[in-house]
Amino acid sequence: MEFAEAKEHGDITIVGIPYEGILSGLPGMREGPHFIRKASYLLESYVPRLDVDLKDVPFTDIGNVELFGSPEKITEDVSEIVAGIKYPVVLGGDHTVTIGVVKDLLRRYGELKVLYFDAHWDLRAEYGESTHSHACTAARIAEMGAEVVFFGVRSGSREEWKESEKYTSFSTTEAWPFMFSGPVYITVDMDVFDPAYAPGVGTPEPAGILPIKFFNWLYGLDANIVGFDVVETNPMVEDTVTPVLAARIVRDMIAKMWAGMKR
Protein backbone atom coordinates (compact mmCIF):
# COMPACT_ATOMS: atom_id res chain seq x y z
CA MET A 1 0.00 0.00 0.00
CA GLU A 2 1.28 3.45 -0.94
CA PHE A 3 0.63 6.72 0.84
CA ALA A 4 -2.46 8.40 -0.63
CA GLU A 5 -1.77 10.38 -3.85
CA ALA A 6 1.78 9.06 -4.22
CA LYS A 7 3.10 9.15 -7.79
CA GLU A 8 5.37 6.85 -9.75
CA HIS A 9 8.24 9.36 -9.57
CA GLY A 10 9.21 12.34 -7.44
CA ASP A 11 12.12 13.94 -5.61
CA ILE A 12 10.24 13.72 -2.31
CA THR A 13 10.29 10.01 -1.49
CA ILE A 14 8.54 8.11 1.27
CA VAL A 15 10.22 4.96 2.56
CA GLY A 16 8.98 2.82 5.42
CA ILE A 17 11.51 1.27 7.76
CA PRO A 18 9.56 -1.07 10.06
CA TYR A 19 12.49 -1.61 12.38
CA GLU A 20 11.85 -2.28 16.05
CA GLY A 21 15.00 -2.74 18.04
CA ILE A 22 15.67 -2.48 21.76
CA LEU A 23 12.38 -1.85 23.55
CA SER A 24 11.82 0.35 26.57
CA GLY A 25 8.03 0.20 26.29
CA LEU A 26 5.30 -1.66 24.46
CA PRO A 27 6.05 -3.58 21.23
CA GLY A 28 4.33 -2.96 17.89
CA MET A 29 6.14 -0.04 16.22
CA ARG A 30 7.19 -2.15 13.25
CA GLU A 31 3.55 -1.99 12.11
CA GLY A 32 3.62 1.80 12.09
CA PRO A 33 4.40 2.42 8.38
CA HIS A 34 1.50 0.27 7.17
CA PHE A 35 -1.04 1.88 9.48
CA ILE A 36 0.15 5.40 8.65
CA ARG A 37 -0.29 4.70 4.93
CA LYS A 38 -3.70 3.13 5.55
CA ALA A 39 -4.80 6.17 7.57
CA SER A 40 -3.71 8.55 4.80
CA TYR A 41 -6.77 7.49 2.78
CA LEU A 42 -9.03 8.92 5.48
CA LEU A 43 -7.68 12.43 4.85
CA GLU A 44 -8.43 14.98 2.16
CA SER A 45 -5.46 15.60 -0.11
CA TYR A 46 -5.84 19.40 0.06
CA VAL A 47 -4.05 21.41 2.78
CA PRO A 48 -5.94 24.72 2.93
CA ARG A 49 -3.50 26.62 5.16
CA LEU A 50 -0.77 26.03 2.57
CA ASP A 51 -3.03 26.00 -0.52
CA VAL A 52 -1.36 22.77 -1.62
CA ASP A 53 -3.09 19.64 -2.88
CA LEU A 54 -1.07 16.42 -2.72
CA LYS A 55 -2.65 15.49 -6.05
CA ASP A 56 -0.38 18.15 -7.57
CA VAL A 57 2.79 17.26 -5.67
CA PRO A 58 5.37 15.00 -7.36
CA PHE A 59 6.19 12.66 -4.49
CA THR A 60 6.58 8.89 -4.50
CA ASP A 61 6.39 6.01 -2.05
CA ILE A 62 8.87 3.17 -2.55
CA GLY A 63 7.35 0.96 0.14
CA ASN A 64 9.05 -0.65 3.11
CA VAL A 65 12.62 -1.80 3.48
CA GLU A 66 13.02 -4.63 5.98
CA LEU A 67 16.24 -4.35 7.96
CA PHE A 68 17.74 -6.81 10.41
CA GLY A 69 20.66 -6.76 12.79
CA SER A 70 22.03 -4.62 15.59
CA PRO A 71 21.08 -0.95 15.96
CA GLU A 72 24.59 -0.05 14.79
CA LYS A 73 24.12 -2.06 11.58
CA ILE A 74 20.67 -0.53 11.06
CA THR A 75 22.24 2.93 11.16
CA GLU A 76 24.59 2.04 8.31
CA ASP A 77 21.85 0.35 6.29
CA VAL A 78 19.47 3.30 6.63
CA SER A 79 22.21 5.70 5.57
CA GLU A 80 22.80 3.68 2.40
CA ILE A 81 19.07 3.59 1.60
CA VAL A 82 18.63 7.33 2.04
CA ALA A 83 21.71 8.10 -0.05
CA GLY A 84 19.64 7.43 -3.18
CA ILE A 85 16.79 9.73 -2.16
CA LYS A 86 16.86 13.49 -2.76
CA TYR A 87 14.31 14.47 -0.10
CA PRO A 88 13.69 11.55 2.29
CA VAL A 89 10.45 11.01 4.20
CA VAL A 90 10.93 8.10 6.58
CA LEU A 91 8.14 6.22 8.35
CA GLY A 92 9.18 4.25 11.42
CA GLY A 93 9.66 2.03 13.18
CA ASP A 94 11.60 3.15 16.21
CA HIS A 95 13.66 6.31 16.56
CA THR A 96 16.93 4.53 15.82
CA VAL A 97 16.28 5.02 12.09
CA THR A 98 16.85 8.77 12.42
CA ILE A 99 20.56 8.28 13.11
CA GLY A 100 21.19 6.78 9.67
CA VAL A 101 19.17 9.44 7.86
CA VAL A 102 21.02 12.27 9.58
CA LYS A 103 24.36 10.62 8.87
CA ASP A 104 23.70 10.72 5.13
CA LEU A 105 22.28 14.25 5.12
CA LEU A 106 25.32 15.54 7.02
CA ARG A 107 27.52 13.94 4.38
CA ARG A 108 25.60 15.79 1.66
CA TYR A 109 25.19 19.22 3.21
CA GLY A 110 28.09 19.46 5.64
CA GLU A 111 25.76 20.98 8.24
CA LEU A 112 22.26 20.18 9.46
CA LYS A 113 19.78 21.44 12.01
CA VAL A 114 17.63 18.66 13.44
CA LEU A 115 14.35 19.82 14.96
CA TYR A 116 13.71 17.04 17.44
CA PHE A 117 10.11 16.49 18.61
CA ASP A 118 9.99 13.92 21.38
CA ALA A 119 8.67 13.38 24.89
CA HIS A 120 12.13 12.09 25.87
CA TRP A 121 15.64 13.53 25.59
CA ASP A 122 17.15 10.41 23.96
CA LEU A 123 20.55 11.58 25.23
CA ARG A 124 21.73 8.37 26.89
CA ALA A 125 25.25 7.21 26.22
CA GLU A 126 23.97 3.62 26.08
CA TYR A 127 20.72 1.75 26.51
CA GLY A 128 20.09 -1.99 26.32
CA GLU A 129 23.80 -2.61 25.78
CA SER A 130 23.77 -0.50 22.61
CA THR A 131 24.95 3.05 21.91
CA HIS A 132 22.48 3.26 18.99
CA SER A 133 19.18 2.35 20.62
CA HIS A 134 16.18 4.70 20.33
CA ALA A 135 17.04 6.12 23.76
CA CYS A 136 20.43 7.30 22.41
CA THR A 137 19.33 8.82 19.10
CA ALA A 138 19.76 12.52 19.92
CA ALA A 139 23.15 11.91 21.51
CA ARG A 140 24.45 10.08 18.44
CA ILE A 141 23.28 12.64 15.89
CA ALA A 142 24.74 15.46 17.97
CA GLU A 143 28.08 13.63 18.10
CA MET A 144 28.02 13.43 14.30
CA GLY A 145 27.87 17.22 14.13
CA ALA A 146 24.17 17.98 13.72
CA GLU A 147 22.73 20.92 15.65
CA VAL A 148 19.86 19.45 17.64
CA VAL A 149 16.97 21.65 18.79
CA PHE A 150 14.45 19.93 21.08
CA PHE A 151 10.70 20.47 21.28
CA GLY A 152 8.23 19.08 23.80
CA VAL A 153 10.59 17.00 25.93
CA ARG A 154 9.32 16.26 29.42
CA SER A 155 10.99 12.99 30.43
CA GLY A 156 14.49 11.64 30.95
CA SER A 157 17.01 10.44 33.48
CA ARG A 158 18.78 12.80 35.89
CA GLU A 159 21.87 12.54 33.72
CA GLU A 160 19.94 13.39 30.56
CA TRP A 161 18.37 16.47 32.12
CA LYS A 162 21.86 17.65 33.08
CA GLU A 163 23.19 16.91 29.60
CA SER A 164 20.24 18.73 28.01
CA GLU A 165 21.53 22.03 29.39
CA LYS A 166 24.01 22.03 26.49
CA TYR A 167 21.20 22.17 23.93
CA THR A 168 18.51 24.59 22.81
CA SER A 169 15.10 23.31 23.81
CA PHE A 170 11.50 24.50 23.90
CA SER A 171 8.88 23.10 26.23
CA THR A 172 5.28 22.21 25.48
CA THR A 173 4.10 25.59 26.78
CA GLU A 174 6.78 27.95 25.41
CA ALA A 175 6.46 29.88 22.16
CA TRP A 176 8.42 28.12 19.43
CA PRO A 177 10.62 29.94 16.90
CA PHE A 178 9.61 29.86 13.25
CA MET A 179 12.87 30.76 11.49
CA PHE A 180 15.82 28.40 11.04
CA SER A 181 18.76 28.91 8.70
CA GLY A 182 20.57 26.26 6.68
CA PRO A 183 19.30 22.79 5.81
CA VAL A 184 16.72 21.51 8.30
CA TYR A 185 15.59 17.97 9.10
CA ILE A 186 12.52 17.37 11.28
CA THR A 187 12.07 14.22 13.33
CA VAL A 188 8.73 13.59 15.03
CA ASP A 189 8.40 10.89 17.67
CA MET A 190 4.65 10.50 18.10
CA ASP A 191 4.99 10.37 21.88
CA VAL A 192 5.72 14.12 21.82
CA PHE A 193 1.94 14.58 21.63
CA ASP A 194 -0.26 14.30 24.66
CA PRO A 195 -1.56 10.71 24.97
CA ALA A 196 -5.11 12.05 24.67
CA TYR A 197 -4.32 12.77 21.01
CA ALA A 198 -1.74 10.05 20.32
CA PRO A 199 -2.35 7.08 22.62
CA GLY A 200 -0.82 4.57 20.20
CA VAL A 201 2.84 4.83 21.14
CA GLY A 202 5.25 2.56 22.96
CA THR A 203 6.24 4.98 25.72
CA PRO A 204 3.38 7.46 26.35
CA GLU A 205 4.13 10.48 28.50
CA PRO A 206 1.39 12.77 29.90
CA ALA A 207 1.36 16.57 29.51
CA GLY A 208 2.40 16.53 25.86
CA ILE A 209 1.95 19.04 23.07
CA LEU A 210 -1.36 19.59 21.32
CA PRO A 211 -1.63 18.79 17.59
CA ILE A 212 -3.01 22.25 16.83
CA LYS A 213 0.14 23.87 18.23
CA PHE A 214 2.33 21.66 16.07
CA PHE A 215 0.38 22.35 12.88
CA ASN A 216 0.20 26.11 13.45
CA TRP A 217 3.96 26.09 13.96
CA LEU A 218 4.52 24.00 10.84
CA TYR A 219 2.40 26.27 8.63
CA GLY A 220 4.39 29.31 9.75
CA LEU A 221 7.80 27.66 9.63
CA ASP A 222 10.45 29.48 7.57
CA ALA A 223 13.12 26.88 6.86
CA ASN A 224 14.75 24.83 4.12
CA ILE A 225 13.33 21.39 4.98
CA VAL A 226 15.46 18.69 3.34
CA GLY A 227 13.65 15.72 4.87
CA PHE A 228 11.72 14.43 7.84
CA ASP A 229 10.61 11.32 9.65
CA VAL A 230 7.62 10.25 11.72
CA VAL A 231 8.48 7.45 14.12
CA GLU A 232 7.24 5.36 17.05
CA THR A 233 3.59 4.99 15.96
CA ASN A 234 2.42 1.82 17.66
CA PRO A 235 -0.87 0.48 16.22
CA MET A 236 -0.72 -2.55 18.48
CA VAL A 237 -1.57 -0.18 21.33
CA GLU A 238 -4.12 1.96 19.40
CA ASP A 239 -4.69 1.69 15.67
CA THR A 240 -6.84 4.63 14.52
CA VAL A 241 -6.40 8.01 16.20
CA THR A 242 -2.60 7.93 16.33
CA PRO A 243 -2.02 6.67 12.75
CA VAL A 244 -4.42 9.34 11.43
CA LEU A 245 -2.49 12.06 13.27
CA ALA A 246 0.79 10.62 11.95
CA ALA A 247 -0.60 10.54 8.40
CA ARG A 248 -1.78 14.14 8.76
CA ILE A 249 1.74 15.14 9.80
CA VAL A 250 3.21 13.37 6.77
CA ARG A 251 0.64 14.95 4.44
CA ASP A 252 1.15 18.47 5.76
CA MET A 253 4.94 18.23 5.91
CA ILE A 254 5.11 17.07 2.29
CA ALA A 255 2.86 19.98 1.38
CA LYS A 256 5.09 22.35 3.35
CA MET A 257 8.22 21.08 1.58
CA TRP A 258 6.54 21.47 -1.80
CA ALA A 259 5.34 24.98 -1.00
CA GLY A 260 8.90 25.92 -0.09
CA MET A 261 10.29 24.46 -3.30
CA LYS A 262 7.89 26.53 -5.40
CA ARG A 263 8.89 29.86 -3.82
C-alpha positions as CSV (number, residue, x, y, z in Angstrom):
1,M,0.0,0.0,0.0
2,E,1.3,3.5,-0.9
3,F,0.6,6.7,0.8
4,A,-2.5,8.4,-0.6
5,E,-1.8,10.4,-3.9
6,A,1.8,9.1,-4.2
7,K,3.1,9.1,-7.8
8,E,5.4,6.9,-9.7
9,H,8.2,9.4,-9.6
10,G,9.2,12.3,-7.4
11,D,12.1,13.9,-5.6
12,I,10.2,13.7,-2.3
13,T,10.3,10.0,-1.5
14,I,8.5,8.1,1.3
15,V,10.2,5.0,2.6
16,G,9.0,2.8,5.4
17,I,11.5,1.3,7.8
18,P,9.6,-1.1,10.1
19,Y,12.5,-1.6,12.4
20,E,11.9,-2.3,16.0
21,G,15.0,-2.7,18.0
22,I,15.7,-2.5,21.8
23,L,12.4,-1.9,23.5
24,S,11.8,0.4,26.6
25,G,8.0,0.2,26.3
26,L,5.3,-1.7,24.5
27,P,6.1,-3.6,21.2
28,G,4.3,-3.0,17.9
29,M,6.1,0.0,16.2
30,R,7.2,-2.1,13.3
31,E,3.5,-2.0,12.1
32,G,3.6,1.8,12.1
33,P,4.4,2.4,8.4
34,H,1.5,0.3,7.2
35,F,-1.0,1.9,9.5
36,I,0.2,5.4,8.6
37,R,-0.3,4.7,4.9
38,K,-3.7,3.1,5.5
39,A,-4.8,6.2,7.6
40,S,-3.7,8.5,4.8
41,Y,-6.8,7.5,2.8
42,L,-9.0,8.9,5.5
43,L,-7.7,12.4,4.9
44,E,-8.4,15.0,2.2
45,S,-5.5,15.6,-0.1
46,Y,-5.8,19.4,0.1
47,V,-4.1,21.4,2.8
48,P,-5.9,24.7,2.9
49,R,-3.5,26.6,5.2
50,L,-0.8,26.0,2.6
51,D,-3.0,26.0,-0.5
52,V,-1.4,22.8,-1.6
53,D,-3.1,19.6,-2.9
54,L,-1.1,16.4,-2.7
55,K,-2.6,15.5,-6.1
56,D,-0.4,18.2,-7.6
57,V,2.8,17.3,-5.7
58,P,5.4,15.0,-7.4
59,F,6.2,12.7,-4.5
60,T,6.6,8.9,-4.5
61,D,6.4,6.0,-2.1
62,I,8.9,3.2,-2.6
63,G,7.4,1.0,0.1
64,N,9.1,-0.6,3.1
65,V,12.6,-1.8,3.5
66,E,13.0,-4.6,6.0
67,L,16.2,-4.4,8.0
68,F,17.7,-6.8,10.4
69,G,20.7,-6.8,12.8
70,S,22.0,-4.6,15.6
71,P,21.1,-1.0,16.0
72,E,24.6,0.0,14.8
73,K,24.1,-2.1,11.6
74,I,20.7,-0.5,11.1
75,T,22.2,2.9,11.2
76,E,24.6,2.0,8.3
77,D,21.8,0.3,6.3
78,V,19.5,3.3,6.6
79,S,22.2,5.7,5.6
80,E,22.8,3.7,2.4
81,I,19.1,3.6,1.6
82,V,18.6,7.3,2.0
83,A,21.7,8.1,0.0
84,G,19.6,7.4,-3.2
85,I,16.8,9.7,-2.2
86,K,16.9,13.5,-2.8
87,Y,14.3,14.5,-0.1
88,P,13.7,11.5,2.3
89,V,10.4,11.0,4.2
90,V,10.9,8.1,6.6
91,L,8.1,6.2,8.3
92,G,9.2,4.3,11.4
93,G,9.7,2.0,13.2
94,D,11.6,3.1,16.2
95,H,13.7,6.3,16.6
96,T,16.9,4.5,15.8
97,V,16.3,5.0,12.1
98,T,16.9,8.8,12.4
99,I,20.6,8.3,13.1
100,G,21.2,6.8,9.7
101,V,19.2,9.4,7.9
102,V,21.0,12.3,9.6
103,K,24.4,10.6,8.9
104,D,23.7,10.7,5.1
105,L,22.3,14.3,5.1
106,L,25.3,15.5,7.0
107,R,27.5,13.9,4.4
108,R,25.6,15.8,1.7
109,Y,25.2,19.2,3.2
110,G,28.1,19.5,5.6
111,E,25.8,21.0,8.2
112,L,22.3,20.2,9.5
113,K,19.8,21.4,12.0
114,V,17.6,18.7,13.4
115,L,14.3,19.8,15.0
116,Y,13.7,17.0,17.4
117,F,10.1,16.5,18.6
118,D,10.0,13.9,21.4
119,A,8.7,13.4,24.9
120,H,12.1,12.1,25.9
121,W,15.6,13.5,25.6
122,D,17.2,10.4,24.0
123,L,20.5,11.6,25.2
124,R,21.7,8.4,26.9
125,A,25.3,7.2,26.2
126,E,24.0,3.6,26.1
127,Y,20.7,1.7,26.5
128,G,20.1,-2.0,26.3
129,E,23.8,-2.6,25.8
130,S,23.8,-0.5,22.6
131,T,24.9,3.0,21.9
132,H,22.5,3.3,19.0
133,S,19.2,2.4,20.6
134,H,16.2,4.7,20.3
135,A,17.0,6.1,23.8
136,C,20.4,7.3,22.4
137,T,19.3,8.8,19.1
138,A,19.8,12.5,19.9
139,A,23.2,11.9,21.5
140,R,24.5,10.1,18.4
141,I,23.3,12.6,15.9
142,A,24.7,15.5,18.0
143,E,28.1,13.6,18.1
144,M,28.0,13.4,14.3
145,G,27.9,17.2,14.1
146,A,24.2,18.0,13.7
147,E,22.7,20.9,15.6
148,V,19.9,19.5,17.6
149,V,17.0,21.6,18.8
150,F,14.5,19.9,21.1
151,F,10.7,20.5,21.3
152,G,8.2,19.1,23.8
153,V,10.6,17.0,25.9
154,R,9.3,16.3,29.4
155,S,11.0,13.0,30.4
156,G,14.5,11.6,30.9
157,S,17.0,10.4,33.5
158,R,18.8,12.8,35.9
159,E,21.9,12.5,33.7
160,E,19.9,13.4,30.6
161,W,18.4,16.5,32.1
162,K,21.9,17.7,33.1
163,E,23.2,16.9,29.6
164,S,20.2,18.7,28.0
165,E,21.5,22.0,29.4
166,K,24.0,22.0,26.5
167,Y,21.2,22.2,23.9
168,T,18.5,24.6,22.8
169,S,15.1,23.3,23.8
170,F,11.5,24.5,23.9
171,S,8.9,23.1,26.2
172,T,5.3,22.2,25.5
173,T,4.1,25.6,26.8
174,E,6.8,27.9,25.4
175,A,6.5,29.9,22.2
176,W,8.4,28.1,19.4
177,P,10.6,29.9,16.9
178,F,9.6,29.9,13.2
179,M,12.9,30.8,11.5
180,F,15.8,28.4,11.0
181,S,18.8,28.9,8.7
182,G,20.6,26.3,6.7
183,P,19.3,22.8,5.8
184,V,16.7,21.5,8.3
185,Y,15.6,18.0,9.1
186,I,12.5,17.4,11.3
187,T,12.1,14.2,13.3
188,V,8.7,13.6,15.0
189,D,8.4,10.9,17.7
190,M,4.6,10.5,18.1
191,D,5.0,10.4,21.9
192,V,5.7,14.1,21.8
193,F,1.9,14.6,21.6
194,D,-0.3,14.3,24.7
195,P,-1.6,10.7,25.0
196,A,-5.1,12.0,24.7
197,Y,-4.3,12.8,21.0
198,A,-1.7,10.0,20.3
199,P,-2.4,7.1,22.6
200,G,-0.8,4.6,20.2
201,V,2.8,4.8,21.1
202,G,5.2,2.6,23.0
203,T,6.2,5.0,25.7
204,P,3.4,7.5,26.4
205,E,4.1,10.5,28.5
206,P,1.4,12.8,29.9
207,A,1.4,16.6,29.5
208,G,2.4,16.5,25.9
209,I,1.9,19.0,23.1
210,L,-1.4,19.6,21.3
211,P,-1.6,18.8,17.6
212,I,-3.0,22.3,16.8
213,K,0.1,23.9,18.2
214,F,2.3,21.7,16.1
215,F,0.4,22.4,12.9
216,N,0.2,26.1,13.5
217,W,4.0,26.1,14.0
218,L,4.5,24.0,10.8
219,Y,2.4,26.3,8.6
220,G,4.4,29.3,9.8
221,L,7.8,27.7,9.6
222,D,10.4,29.5,7.6
223,A,13.1,26.9,6.9
224,N,14.8,24.8,4.1
225,I,13.3,21.4,5.0
226,V,15.5,18.7,3.3
227,G,13.7,15.7,4.9
228,F,11.7,14.4,7.8
229,D,10.6,11.3,9.6
230,V,7.6,10.3,11.7
231,V,8.5,7.4,14.1
232,E,7.2,5.4,17.0
233,T,3.6,5.0,16.0
234,N,2.4,1.8,17.7
235,P,-0.9,0.5,16.2
236,M,-0.7,-2.6,18.5
237,V,-1.6,-0.2,21.3
238,E,-4.1,2.0,19.4
239,D,-4.7,1.7,15.7
240,T,-6.8,4.6,14.5
241,V,-6.4,8.0,16.2
242,T,-2.6,7.9,16.3
243,P,-2.0,6.7,12.8
244,V,-4.4,9.3,11.4
245,L,-2.5,12.1,13.3
246,A,0.8,10.6,12.0
247,A,-0.6,10.5,8.4
248,R,-1.8,14.1,8.8
249,I,1.7,15.1,9.8
250,V,3.2,13.4,6.8
251,R,0.6,14.9,4.4
252,D,1.2,18.5,5.8
253,M,4.9,18.2,5.9
254,I,5.1,17.1,2.3
255,A,2.9,20.0,1.4
256,K,5.1,22.4,3.3
257,M,8.2,21.1,1.6
258,W,6.5,21.5,-1.8
259,A,5.3,25.0,-1.0
260,G,8.9,25.9,-0.1
261,M,10.3,24.5,-3.3
262,K,7.9,26.5,-5.4
263,R,8.9,29.9,-3.8
